């Protein structure tokens, strides 16, 4: 059992995360990150992204999200794996 709804690995100072399409939706919680992040969508699979007080947006491969630290956000499951590349900024 893991503490997170994704698997991850690091390559070339980038964090890669893979979310399975059959993830328990209760595990996809609203959360804040401690650092600013650029998140590049490698495979979208019908997943959505939502910031607090905004409507969800459909993720598309190649899209880059700029997520400021301490900003509430979440992902909403799609029908295929979601694969993202995360760059944490100082």
N, C-alpha and C positions, 0 to 999 in steps of 0.2 A: 504494500500500500504506500502511495506517495502522498506528500503534503500538497501537491499542486496538480492541476488538471492537464498538465503538459509534460512532454519530455524535452530535454534541452542538451545542447552541447556548445562549446566555445571553439571558434575557428577564426584566426586572424583578428583577434581582439573584438570579435562580434559574437553576440549571443544568438543562437538559433533555437527557436521553440517550435514544437509541433503539437497541435491540439487535435485529438481524434474527433471524428464527427459524432461518435456515440458517447461523448463525454456527458456525465450527469450535469444537467443544467444548474443544479444547486451548487456546483463547484465553480461556476463562472460568476464570481462575486464582483460587486462594485469594489474598487480599490484605488489607492493612490500610490505613486512611485516616489522614491526618495530623490531621484535625479531626473533632469530633463532627458527625454528619449526621442530618438528618431526611429521609427518602426517601419521597415520596408516589408511589404507583403510579397512573399515569394509564391505562395499558392493560396487563393482565397476560398475556394470551395463553397461559396454562398454564405460565408460568415459576414456578420455585421459588427460595427464598432459604434459605441455610444459614449458621448461625454455627458456629464451631468447637465440637466435642463435643456438637452438638445435631443432631436430625433435621431434614431440610429441611421448610419450610412452603410451601404453595401460596400464591402471591401473588394478591390480589384487587384489582380496581380500587377506588380510594378508600382503601385501606389505607395507613397511615403507619408506616414502620419507623424506630426510633431506634437508630442505630448509633454506639456510642461509639468515639472514636479509638483506634487501636492494637488493634482487635478483629479477629481473623481471620474472614473471611466470603467468600461467593461466591454467584453466581447460577447456576441450572441451566436450560438452554434449554427453551422451550416450543414451541408450534406456531404462534404468531403473534408479531408484534413486541411487545417489552417497551418501554414508554415510562415513564420516571420523571422526577420533578421533585425536584431535590436542593437542600436548604438547608444550607449549611455554617454551623456555629455557632462562635463565638469561644471 
